[in-house]
Amino acid sequence: MSIAESGSLTRRERQRAATVEEIKEVARGLMRDHGASEVRFTDIAKEMGMTPPALYRYYADRDELLTDLIADGYRDLGRTVAAARETVDQDDVAGRWIVVGKAYRDWARSEPAQFALILGMPLPGYVAPEDGPTTDAAKDAMGQLAQLFLRAAELGVLSEPLVREVADELVAHFEEKDELVGDAIPAATHQAMLHAWATLHGVTCLDVYGQFDWMGEAARDALFESTLRSAALAAGFPVS
């Protein structure tokens, strides 16, 4: 809960919420400077002028703090992508795909530490809860892509994807695991949707982690957009 949403809380609860937000902001600052794997209670406490044991009044351990930070990261990414999506008419699914992809990349470039935390290498020693805030926040954020494909299917503008064969194991996974998409799109399109996200994520990682620094900014932008279009075409998405 943000402080802005805490109007009904008592004074003590508001103070606690403010301290929790400060802890998370200090942790994010340390991540930007040193990487997520180096976040320690002792460093956070030092930045805040507290003793390390005092932090345990707010978080049981580092994993609980990381879970909170990961959920916040997914929510921030989801809000950013959703805001970009709403700048384009809902029936212009091709236009929405492009702006959503650009928003994903722009957020990752502006928040590389949070991007690495939620979509980078797993943190050593961190054990994510099987269900909870991170799972729900991740589904909400990553569901933005699925919504675009579902809308395109509703409009009847999805073509057959470039790759039509789907392994039985993947079909079974879709049927068992993906409640959001269900049977609204065929398995081949579901697979293509994941291909499109993997392409978007891959090219974003290359950009965020400096692998395109040898290119000028305009060239990087052009390459990114052409990659988005290529992925969409392979998925049967109506991008010219």
Sequence and secondary structure as in RCSB ss.txt:
>XXXX:A:sequence
MSIAESGSLTRRERQRAATVEEIKEVARGLMRDHGASEVRFTDIAKEMGMTPPALYRYYADRDELLTDLIADGYR
DLGRTVAAARETVDQDDVAGRWIVVGKAYRDWARSEPAQFALILGMPLPGYVAPEDGPTTDAAKDAMGQLAQLFL
RAAELGVLSEPLVREVADELVAHFEEKDELVGDAIPAATHQAMLHAWATLHGVTCLDVYGQFDWMGEAARDALFE
STLRSAALAAGFPVS
>XXXX:A:secstr
  GGG TTS HHHHHHHHHHHHHHHHHHHHHHHH GGG  HHHHHHHHT  HHHHTTT SSHHHHHHHHHHHHHH
HHHHHHHHHHTTS TT HHHHHHHHHHHHHHHHHH HHHHHHHHSS  TT    SSSHHHHHHHHHHHHHHHHHH
HHHHHT     S     HHHHHHHHHH TTTTTSS HHHHHHHHHHHHHHHHHHHHHHTTTTTTS HHHHHHHHH
HHHHHHHHHTT    
